Amino acid sequence: MSTHKTEIIHQTKRGYVLSCICCRDFQIGFGNMLLVYKMEEFEGFKTYIDSINPNNVHFKSPIGRHIYIKMEDMNFGYCISKEELIELKELLNISEGILQLKEMVAEALQ
């Protein structure tokens, strides 16, 4: 996406969501995780993250990252803390709201 025109949708202390204007890909950067999705995949990932209870401990971690996010169709996952999960949920939910608002404004102006 570096050669494409991108727009920051929303940014937090640990992450961001970018949109590529020309190809409509979404880049989610959070901590050391970087994901690129089409809109349907973005929505699916957001739904999955929303379904994770931040109070559940998936395993004991010596560094405090007890929540495991399994990456669909891949043999790896991402470990985060309760605070990081809450921030990731906020990042994705606010980004989705901004995208919906932009879509409604564009439709109203047509």
WOQUI-V163813 format. One record per backbone hydrogen bond with DSSP energy under -0.5 kcal/mol. CO is the residue of the C=O (numbers start at 1). NH is the residue of the N-H. E is the energy in kcal/mol with one decimal. If there is no record, write none. Layout:
BEGIN
((CO,NH,E) (CO,NH,E))
END
This chain:
BEGIN
((1,4,-1.4) (4,6,-0.7) (5,21,-2.9) (7,9,-0.5) (7,19,-2.5) (10,17,-2.3) (14,31,-2.7) (15,12,-3.1) (16,29,-2.3) (17,9,-3.1) (17,10,-1.2) (18,27,-2.2) (19,7,-2.2) (19,21,-0.7) (20,24,-1.7) (25,20,-2.7) (26,28,-0.5) (26,37,-2.9) (27,18,-2.6) (27,29,-0.6) (28,30,-0.5) (28,35,-2.5) (29,16,-2.6) (30,33,-2.7) (33,30,-2.6) (35,28,-3.0) (37,26,-3.4) (38,42,-2.7) (39,43,-2.6) (40,44,-2.1) (41,45,-2.7) (42,46,-2.5) (43,47,-2.4) (44,48,-2.3) (45,49,-2.7) (46,50,-2.7) (47,51,-1.3) (49,52,-1.3) (52,54,-0.5) (53,56,-1.6) (56,58,-0.7) (59,61,-0.5) (61,64,-1.3) (64,66,-1.0) (66,58,-2.1) (66,59,-1.0) (66,68,-0.5) (67,69,-0.5) (67,80,-2.7) (68,70,-0.7) (69,78,-2.5) (70,72,-0.6) (71,74,-1.7) (76,71,-1.9) (78,69,-3.0) (80,67,-2.3) (81,85,-2.4) (82,86,-2.3) (83,87,-2.1) (84,88,-2.7) (85,89,-2.7) (86,90,-2.2) (87,91,-2.7) (88,92,-2.5) (89,93,-2.8) (90,94,-2.6) (91,95,-2.0) (92,96,-2.4) (93,97,-2.2) (94,98,-2.5) (95,99,-2.5) (96,100,-2.4) (97,101,-2.4) (98,102,-2.6) (99,103,-2.0) (100,104,-2.3) (101,105,-2.4) (102,106,-2.4) (103,107,-2.3) (104,108,-2.2) (105,109,-1.8) (106,110,-0.5) (107,110,-0.8))
END
